[in-house]
C-alpha cells in the first residue's frame, strides 16, 4: 500500500512549491468534529518527509474506518513531526465552533518540535499566528500533508468517542461518533443531553429550552394546586 499518491488524489504539489520558496518544515493541518452534536473538535498537524511515499492517503471522509486505521499507522511511522490538539465541549460552547477549531489547531501546532516554518491548512485561517500560512479550499483532497492530518485527526477523535461510548452507552457514540444521525437524535430525545453534548448546537439547545419550560410549567402547576 505504500507508493506514490493515487492519480487525482492528494499529492505533494503544495509542499514542493513551499520548499522552492525556502521553507523546510511544512506542516499540513486539518480537523475532525466540527459538525457533531457531541464531543470535542480535534486537530492534527503533520510534517511529512520530502518525497513521502504514502499510497491511499486521501480526505478522511473518503476512506473507510479500516482504511483510516491502516493509514494512521503508516503516517505515524513516516511523519517527521506530528501534533494533536483538541478543544472540549465547554470551549466549543463558549467560543463557537470556528474559534474552538482554531484553538485546537494552534494546540496541535504547538506540539510540533522543532516548530514548522510553513503551514498548509484546510480552508481555515489562523489570525495572529507568526508562521507563513497557506489556506487551501478542499486541501484535504489536494495536499498530501493536509490529507494525512485529516486522517490523524479523524482517527484520534473516533477513538475518543469510543471512550465516551463506554461512559455514556445509552447514546451509542460508538456508531455515530456524536453526529446528528436519526439514531442519535432518538436517543437524545429519550435521555436528554449528557455532559459532552454541545449546548449551543441545535437541536440540543432546543431540547434544553423545552425541558426548562416544561419544568417551569410543572412548578407553576404545583404552586396553583397548593
N, C-alpha and C positions, 0 to 999 in steps of 0.2 A: 503494500500500500504506500510505501514511501517512494516518491518520484516527483516529477515536475507537476505543477498545478494543472488542474483539468482545463481543457480548452474552454474559453468563455467564462471561467470562474475567476476567483481572486488570483492575482499574480503580484510580482514584485515591482511593477512599473513605478508606483509612487515612492517606494523605498529607494529604487535606483535613482530617481530624479532628485531625491533628498541627498543621497550620497554624492551626486555630481555637484551639489551646492556646498559640499564640505561637511555635512553632518555625518556622524558616526554611530551614535546610539539612538536609533529611530524606534520609537515605541508606538505600537498600534493600540488604540483604546476603544473599548466598547462596553456596553452594559446589558444586563438582563433584569427584567422585572419592573419595567415602567408601567405596564398595563394591568397587572393583577390587582385584586381587591385586598390581598393579604400578603404579609411577608416583606422582607427588605428589598431594596434595589441593590444589585451587586455590579461592580465594575471590575474590569481586568485591564492591565497594561502589560503588553508582551513585546519584548525585544527579540527579534529572530536574527540568526547569523546571516551573513552575506551568502547569497545563492542557497538559501534554505531549501531543502528537499522534503516537502510535506505534500503528499498527494491526498486529495479528497477533502482538504480543508475548504470550507465554504461558510456562508452565512449560517449560523447555528440553527435558524428556523427551517433551513432546507434539509437538515440532517435528522436521521432517526436517533433515538436515545442511545442505542447501541453504537452507532457511528460516532456520536459525540464523545461517548466514554472512551472509545478506542483512540480517537484523535486527541483527546485530552492528555492521555498518557504520552503520545508521540510528541505533542507540543511541549509538555513539561520536560521531556528528555532532551529536546533540541534547543529550546529557548536559552538565550544567554542572559536574560533578565525577565523576571515576571513579578508583578504586584497585583494584589487583590484588595479592593476596598468595598465597603458597603455603607448604606445609610439605613437606619432602622425605621420602624413604623412611626415612632414618635417624631423623628426628624422629617419624615415624609409629610406628616400631617402639619407640622409646624412651618416647614419651609415651602412646600409644594413639591410636586414630583420632579420638575425640571431642576430646581435648586438642589434637591436631595441627590439627583443623579450626578450633578456637577460635584457635589461633596464627595460622593463615592468615587468618582473618577480621580479627584485630587488625592484622596487617600490611597488609591491604587498606585498613582504615580509616585507618591511619597515612599512607597515600599521598594522602589527600584534603587539599587545601589551597585555601581555608581548611577547617578541620575541620568535620564535621557537628555539629549540636546535637540530633539525634534519629535513632535507628536503628530500622528495621523489619527484623527478622531471621526467616528461615525456620526456626522451631521450635527454634533453638539459643539457649541463654542464654550471656551473656558475663560471668561473675563478676568484680567489681572494676573494671569499666570506668566511667569518670566521665562518661558520656553517657546521657541518658534512652533506654531501650530498650523496644521492644515486640516480644516474640517472637510469631510468628503461625504456628499449625499450618497446613500446606499454604499458606504465604504465597506461594510461587511461583505458585500458581494464583489468588491473590486480590489481591495488591498489585502494581501496575504496576512500582514500583521494584524489588521483590524479583524479579519475573519477568525484568526487564531484567538484573539482576545474575546470575540463573541462566544466562542466555544468554551473557553475557560470560565467566563462569567456565567454562562448558562448552566454548565455542569455544577459549578460551585453553588449556585442558587438552588438548583434542583436538589442537591444533597442537603442543603439547609432545610428545604421544605419537607424532605423525608424525616428529618429530626423533629420538625414541628408536627408532622403527622403522628409521631409517637406520643407527643404531648397532648394533642387535640384530635384523637382518632375520629370523633364524631363529624368532623368536617371533610375527611378524606383528602387531605392536602397531598397525599402521595400521588393521586391520579391526576388532579387538575392543577397542582402547584400554586393554588391561590387565584387562578384566572376565573373569570366570571362565567363558567360553564353552567348549563342547566342544573346539573347535579349539585354543584357548589351553591348555587342560588337557592335550591330547595333546602339544603342543609342549613344555610344561613337563615332562611325564613323560619326553620323549625327550631334552631337553637339560639338564634341571635348572634351578634358579633362576639368574638373572643379577643384576647389581648393583642393578637397580631393582625387583626383586621384594620384597614385604613379608614379611620373615622371620617375623613374628608372626601372619600370616594363614594359616588353613587353606585349601587343602591344602599350601601352600608349606612350612609348619612341619613337617608330616608327612613331606614328601619329604626335608627336610634331616635329620631324625632317622633316617629309614630309610637314607639314604646313609651317615650316621655309623656306624650299626650294621653295615652291610654292610662298611664299611672296617675296623671293629674285628674282625669275624669273619675277614676276609681276613688281617689282621695276625696273629691268633692261629693261624690255619691255617698260615701261613708259619713261625711260631716252632716249632710242634709238628713240622713236617716236617724241621726242622734237627737 
